[in-house]
């Protein structure tokens, strides 16, 4: 299993480095530990996140790909309904089908061994563009997004600028 | 098996003119492990995976990873066609890739390859001939015979024709033979129909030597009798089994039966998956190989810490089977004993009073005494430091000797030093590279491999 897991992670790494999807970079922090990756995601264009570069860390379980990795934005987190204040990302593709604490996700959207890091990162990118406020991880952000959209967008833009050191 | 960055994958084709082979290759790979299908099986929902991958998925979730419809392990069926496709492609892959890479570098390289490569490989390029041809100077070398037939030939292309004559489906040599429509082997016309009844479709016999050797290299020789296939293991309803029954079950299967209940279940499941996937193989691996794979799995599971505590507790166990333990680690013990004897002989007669000084002295002594009875020294050092109060660890030279001769005694010693074991370990590491203390640590972990023991011994020697 460990060999299989590591080989698969190596393959995913190789695929991601030879043909990376637009706006996404990812790879292991150190090649000695394939179970700990970091990823950079560009804020999708046409959203308040545009222009931002968001760093996240991915941690893989020993039985990957049977179980999904966890993903956490590092460096201040991201103001978003589906991102916990500590940066942990909460989207359905990161949840194993067996466990649905919120009872709102379709099994088809959740983790399956045929998913991949690439698909996760693409999902996170589209999550940034289209928040899902059905079961928010950050209630404050969700409320602001629903009720005071301009304020939400302003706040996000500010954070993006801060994140870039401007 | 250290993973490297050379692991082949479908993106290898993206650097060549044959980019269309990238999706093609990914179709020949399992979506779970991303490797080429290994003993592919098809589910009731018509998805194909490696036997082991889908078994692992089904045993955790009971659903097809691709479409999430429920499925059962029992319903999996082998998919020979896919297996043959994969094997065929794997054999051809290196040479196609090589050819494609050289084609992309262009120029003389292309011509050189064309004359090196057997005709069979060149033909595979043909469907993409256009792409290749547009790629500049390489075209003359790469261009296949059928294309270049009507074109004025250039000198470097001449050898190709010679190669082609060796075997080429389109070109019919005037030897009076006809190719088998399945495997392509050439034979007399009247022999073809008889041959067709038995043709396996594998063209190995007619392949050039390099192909044949590759094909046989990917298959392991069969150490088990091929007569009857191994029997599949049935799934167990764990909730119906008491702990003792489950342990007995594992023991009967010949796999480790220590550890907490959840680990026992997971281990059994993994063993069942490994075993049953092996049953799907045309060339099943011997049980020893599967046990090794189980061991790899085991290590990956809880990390070494779990294994460590579990082995320790199994040594401490009331019903610990010393006979089996000594039998299992016999060679390790022998090596340790031999090493300890060597040390003992070389040692100056050291006595406990020599070692009974303060910590730093103890370390100096240890080195100056010529590293004898170091377990004693470190245990004593702990005592002297006053951090523990174990009066009963007065291990003198004879006892050390006894220990080295009897694994059981060593267990007792490790039991005795169990309380301050971290201190002992620390002291040992700090003060000496003691073979004895290393040995006792090693035993409590269970010598995991000969190499490891060897390393300990080497450390001790240096």
Interface residues (C-beta under 8 A of the other chain):
Chain A: X1 X2 X3 X4 X5 X6 X7 X8 X10 X11 X12 X14 X15 X18 X19 X34 X62 X63 X65 X66 X97 X98 X107 X108 X112 X113 X114
Chain B: X1 X3 X4 X5 X7 X9 X10 X11 X14 X15 X31 X32 X33 X34 X35 X53 X56 X57 X60 X61 X63 X65 X66 X68 X270 X296 X297 X299 X300 X301 X303
